[in-house]
Amino acid sequence: MFSTLHKQKKAEELIEEARQIVEESDQQCALAQERVQKSVADADNFRNRISKKTLKNFHDLFFKIRGAEPVEIADVTERPYADQLQELSERIEEIEPVEIAGAKKGKLPAVAASLAGALITVAAAFIIALVATGTPFDLQSVTAPEQLEKLLVWIGGGAFGYPHASALWGALGVAGAAVAAALIVWSVLMAKSSGRNLSVAQTSHADALNYRDRKAFYTAAMQQLNEKMQAYGKILETFDIFMQEYNAIIRRILYTEGKEFDSYKEDSKRTIERAAACAEAIVPLLNITIITSEGTPSDQLFEAVEKGNAFREALINSAPLPKEEGSHPRVSGTQTHASEEEAPPLAIDGESAR
């Protein structure tokens, strides 16, 4: 009996723990998903502003300058990062939910069956006593005090010629047999129920652990992605702020110093060259895949954050800008543009700059 109760308690504990595992896994995954969605949305906003406004303004201003070294700016792809994140969300949704089966206690059926067993035992004892004593099978005979005492005396030892047989011993014997029968029936049914419950609970607990592991993989990936996207967003914001400032300075230079690069002051030349270097550097950082096919942050994102942070620190601290491997320092060129109308369009986000 104690083993039965232990199994039932263990089953209930496993079921409750399985429910907690599933619930906590869902909560952690949902929280990570909410955070990464915000960081990706912020990055998309900065990316769109840079590509559709800041870089286009720079393009239009820069090509008014005659004699500056040409700027090579690649196209910015149209696909937002949120689309890539949506693919990850769909992959998470494909994880089959775990159905935690409740541990059926089975106590009520067991109690009902045990009571039935007790009644059957009492009835059987009296039926045997009726037959042995030759008492008629009618309600009046059975319920008559003298007949009932006779039956109990027979049950209490009279059947074996026990000299001290009494109705009290008979009543105690019937009660004891009824209790024993009830306990046996209860134990058998609860043993089956608790064994079945424990087996179901163990299966549900194993399923919950597997579910947690699958969710944990994507939760950890999204947490790492969120961290990188937050850093990436700060990089884009820094580029946007400084490029807007450079655009304002270039507009002032055009207004105060004209359009001939060779006639500019040295500070003006350095500002224009620094702005051009930033414009060339930012586009590759905008054209990246942030998530791998496995749902983890991509190497491109790690590299973009590493390179972007180097540029960000240089911009904030007015330090020399990092040089790409194999690149050459920007120098003043001799190329002149025949007219502003002939300046090549800057294709960004599927549109031209003009």
N, C-alpha and C positions, 0 to 999 in steps of 0.2 A: 504493500500500500504506500509506504513512504517513497519507494522508487517511482511509483506512478505519479505521486504528487510532485516529486522532483522533476520528472520529465515534463509534466504539464507547466510547471513554473519556468523551466528552462526554455520551453517552446514559446511561452508568452514573452520572455525576455528577448529572445532572438528576433521575434516578430517586431517588437517595439524598436529594437536597435536597427533592424533593417529599414523600418519606416524613417527613423532619424537620419540614417545614412543617405537615403534617397532624397529626403527633404533638404538636408544640408548641401548635398551635391548640386541640386537644382538651384538653391539660393546663391551659392558661391559662383556657379556658372552664369546665372542671370546677372549678378552684380558685375562680374568681369565683363560680360557682354555689354552692359549698359555703359560702363566706363570707356571701353574701347570704341564704342559707337560715337561717343562724344569727342574723343581725341581724333578719330578719323574724320568726323564732320568738321572739326576745327581746321585740320590740315587741308581738307578739300576746299574750305572757304579761302584760306590763304593762297592755296594753289590757283584757284580760279581768279582771285584778285590780281595775283602776280601775272598770270598768263594773259588775262583778258584786258587788263588795264595798265598795270605798272610797266610791263615789258613793252607793250605796244606804244605807250607814251614815250618810253626811251627810244624805241625804234624810230618814231616819227621825228623826234628831236635830233637824234644822232645823225640821221641822213640829211639834215640841213647843213651839217658841217662839211666843209670841203677840205680834203687833204688829210683826213684822219685815216688810220689803218682800218680796213673793213672789219666789221663784227660778224662772227659766225654764230648764228643762233638757230638751233634746230627747232623743228616743230614740237609743240607740246601735245601729247596725245589727249583725246577727248574723254577717255574712260575715267570716271572718278574712282577714288579709292573705296568709296562706300560700296561700289559694285563688287569689288574683291571681297570685302567684308561680308557681303550678303551670301557669297558662295560658302564662306566659313559657317555662317549661321545656318544655312541649309544642311551642311554636313552635320552640325550638332543636332538639328531637328531629326535627322535620320536615325539617331540613337533610339532604339526601341525602349519605351518606358517600362519600368518594372512594376508588375502587379504583385503587391504584397498580400498574400492570403491571410485572413484572420485565423488565429488559433481557436478552433471551436472547442470550447471547454467541455461540452458533453456532460455537464453535471446534472442538468435537469432530466435528460433521458436515463442517466444512470440511477438517479434517485427514484424515478418512477419505476424502473425495472427492479430495483432492490426492494421497494415496497411490495411490488407484485410478487417477488420471490418469497418475501416474508409471509404474505397472506397465503400463498400456495402451501408453504411449509406448515403453517398453523392448520389449514384445512386438511392437509394430508394426515397430520397427526391425529386430528379428531375423527377423520374417516376410518383410519385404522383402528382407533379405540372403539368406535361404534361397532365395527365388524367383530372385533375381539370380544366385546362385552355383550353382544347380541342386542344392542339398543336399536329401536326402530329409527329409520331415516326420516324423521319428520321434525319440523321446527319446534313443536311443543315438547317433544322428548329431549331434544338437545338443550333447550333453554330452561328446562325445569331444573331448579337448584340441586335436587338430589341426584338427577341424572348427570348434570354437569360435574358434580363432585365425584361421582362414580367414574366418569371418564378421566378426570384429572388424577384420581388416585391410581387408576390403571397406568396412565402415562408416567406418573411419579414413582413407579417401582412395582406396582402390582402385577405388571406383565411378567416380571421376573421373580415373583414371590418374595419381594423385599419386605421384611416385617415392618419396617418403619415407613412404608409407602404412605404418602399423604397427598391431598389436593394441592398443598403449597408447593411440594416438590414437582408436582405435575405442571403447575402454572409456570414455575421457574424453568422447567425443562422446555416447555413450549416456547416461552419467551426467548430462552437462549438459542433454541434452534432457529427461531424466526430472525433473531439478530444475526446469527452466523450466516444464514442464507442470504440476508440482505447485504452483508459485508462482502460475501463471496461474489454475488452478482455485481455489486457496485465496483469491486476491485477488477473483475474481468472486463467489464465494459469501459471503465476508466483507463485500464491498461492499454486496451486497443485504441481508445481515443487519444490518450497522451502519446502513445508511440507514433500514431499517424500524424498528430500535431507536431511532434518533434521533427519528424522527417520533412514535413511541409515547411516548417520554420527554418530548418537547416538549408533547404533548397532556396527559399526566399532570401535568406541572409547571404548565401553565395551569389545569387543574382544581384543583390544590392551592392555587394563589394565589386563585382564586375562592372556594374553600372557606374559606381563611383570612380573606378579607375579610368573608364572611357571619358567620363565627364571631366575628370581631373586633368587629363591630357590637354583637352581644349581650354579648360580654365587657365592652366598654367601658360599655354600658348597665348591666350588673349591678354593675360596679365603682362607678359613680356612684350607683346605687341603694343599694348597701351603705353607702357613705359617708353618704348622707342618712338611711338607716334607723338607722344607729348614732347619729346626732345626734338623730333622732326618738325613739329608745328612751331616751336620756338625759333628754329633755324629759318623757316620760311617767313615767319613774322619779322625777324631781324633783316633778312634780305629785302623784304617789302618796304620796311621803314627806311632803310638806307638808300634803296633804289629810288624811292619817292623823293628823298632829299637830293640825290644826285640829279634827278630830273629837274628839280627846281633850280639847282645850281647851273645846269646846262642851259636852261631857259634864260637865266640871268646872263650867262656868258654870251649867248647868241645875241641878246639885247644890247649888252654893253661892249662886247669885243668883236662882234660881227661873225661871219661864217667861215673865215679862213683860219684853219687850224694852226698854220705856221706863224700867224701873227698873234696868237694867244700868249698870255703870260704863262710862265712855267707852272705856277700853281694851278692854273686853269687846265693846262695840258695834262698834268698829273691827275687831276680830278676826273677828266674825261676818260683817260686811260684806265683809271681805277673803276669807274662806272662800267666801262666796256668789259673789263675783266670779270666783274660781278655778273653782268648780264650773260656772258658766255658760260660762267660757272653754274648759274642757277638752273638753267634748262635741263641739264642731265640729272639734276637732283629732283626735278619734277616728273621725269619720265622713268619711273621705277615701278616694279611690282613689289608690293609690300608683304604678300603672303604666298607661301609655297603651296604646292598641290597637297601637301600633308596637313596644311592648316597652321604652320608655324611661321614666325617672322622670316622674311627672305634675307639672303645675303646682301641683296641690293639695298635693302632698308638699312642694314647695319653699316654698309659702306657709305651710304648717303648721310647717315647721322655722323659718322666719323669725319668725313670730308666737310660736311656742313658745319660741324662744330669748329673745325679749324678756321673756316671762313668767318664764322660768327665771332670768334674770339678776335680775329684780326680786324674785323670791322669795328667792333666795340672799342678795342684798344688802339685803333688807328695804326695798327702794325702792318708790315708788308703782307700782301695777300699770298696765300699758298700757291705754289706752282705745281701744275699737273706734270706727272712724269712724261718726259719727252716733249713738253711744251717749250716754246720760246718766249722770252720776255716781249711784252708789247712795246713796240716802238712806233714813232710817228711815221706814217706812210706818205707817199707822194701821190696816191690815187686821188683824183678829184671826180666829183659827180657832175655830169653835164647839166643836170637840172634835178630839182627835187622830184619831179614827176617820174624820172627814170629810176628812182631808188627802188630796189627790189622789195616786194611786200614781205612782211614778216608773218608767216602762217602759224597761227597759234590757236589751238583748240578748234581746228577745222575752219577757221576764218582767216582772212588776210588782215594785215594791220591797216590797210587803207580802206 
